[in-house]
Amino acid sequence: MAPDPHTVTDASPHTQPDVYLSAEFPGTGGLIKQRVEDFIVEELPAYEPCGSGEHIYIFVQKVGMSTSQLVDIVARHFGVRPGDVGFAGMKDKRAITRQVLSIHTPGKKPEDFPTLLHESIQVLWVDLHTNKLRRGHLAGNRFAIRIRSAPINGVFPAKRTLEKLEKTGVPNRAGEQRFGMLGNNHLIGRDLLLGRWERACNELLGPASLREQQGGVDPEFQRVSRMLYAEGKYRDALQRLSRDADTELRVMKALADGASHEAALRRMSGLQWDFFLTSLQSAIFNSVLDSRLRDGTLGTLSDGDIAFKHANGACFTVDAATAELPETAQRVRSLEISPTGPMWGLGMLRPSGATLERELAALAAFGLCEQDFQAYADREAATPRGRDPLRGTRRSLRMPLGYPMIEAGSDEHGLFILCSFELPPGGFATTVLQEVMKSPPPPIPGTGPGTAPASSDPSAALQEPEQSS
């Protein structure tokens, strides 16, 4: 009997590095995100609004709120659908973040609407523009992050770490935010891709015994609802879910109303569905990144690679002659170009040779093959109101680190190390902090007994990759 090509041998999202680029410098240790003000993100717009058009642009500061929650509030305020609200990137929930939103309001101006008043939202400026703001329409993000519970003299190795990363670039890993509280968003995405509806529901709603990674532990505040789900008591499980867990509530309610597993999953928002699939792409990418970190090829280009131009995001194929040029090596050293990894899907540029073999092996380890993406597109096309095909792209394996700064400080909560830097679109600040701290991440705030959950909300991600949005 032939082996099942959909057998998973690697269920990890690969969020924790096996190898550090700055291994010669000790880590600071410590904790981040202990308070919302410890993590500040400001979006760097790609362009300024022109002052006229059908789209109202607002630059807002939100505190402790996900991007999807922000979009819903703004849509209700302006009386439009959530789809009429545009944004360039998704920002962290447990943070203070500043970003631009666009609202399609043809024939109306900002003065036609009352002031948006909300305890967690502040509008910093308002303008008009001719087009909707879309994913990736930003120059990057500026971060200011406090590391607490670390020795204050950690600023010295932290400074050397940032100086090195400014020269070498940072591993462009998709951070743990993309994979949800249980670290299994990618596995839900895999089941959606393959049409394994019951398994997807088990990953989303079930106890550890029903999930792919059975060694996991259920959060205390979800334990009862997950046990009730496993017993088929969907109505009771629904009552035990947190009101903040929007996706889980939608799917569980549909099951309680008698819907099939597939019909229940299709009740989730398109944004959430796509986010699960992006999580799958990201886990495979992270696996390839880890492989190249281990063999020292993260900062090299070889025959068969697909290279990424940091200036404009364009990609090109590297042949043997190009790989051997001294000019190519210099462009890699100067962070003008970098090797790429796969965000698997239809239309993705395929490498060749050893690079393709590496990427196909990573795909197979997740129990997938290239044909699964076309099969998904065909199935969804034949489904009433089916989802769009999963498009693929290439993602740079490195990202430049801009304007790094480090300093020691203190406030009423104690001493801290403040790290500030800029990253391009799609970059996760936590990957920089991994190199600086070199310690496992702390438990996600809000996962202790009696607390509200950090659900699989897509807005937990700092930002979506520019090309995959």
Buried (B, 14 or more C-beta within 10 A) or exposed (E): EEEEEBEBEBBBBBBEBEEBBBEEBBBBBBBBBBBBBBBBBBBBBBEEBEEEBBBBBBBBBBBBBBBBBBBBBBBEBBEBEBEBBBBBBBBBBBBBBBBBBBBBBEEBEBEEBEEBEBEBBBBEEBBBBEBBBEBBBBBBBBBBBBBBBBEEEBBBBBBBBBBBBBEBBBBBBBBBBBBBBBBBBBBBBBBBBBBBBBBBBBBBBBBBEBBBBEEBEBBEBBBBBBBBBBEEBBEBBBEBBBEBBBBBBBBBBBBBEEBEBBBBBBBBBEBBBBBBBBBBBBBBBBBBBBBBBEEEBBBBBBBBBBBBBBEEBEBEBBEEEBBEEEEBBEBBEEBBBBBBBBBBBEEBEBBBEEBBEBBBEBBBBBBBEBEBBEEBBEBBEEEEEBBEBBBBBBBBBBBBBBEBEBEBEEEEEEBBBBBBBBBBBBBBBBBBBBBBBBBEBEEBBBBEEEEEBBBBBBBBBBBBBBBBB
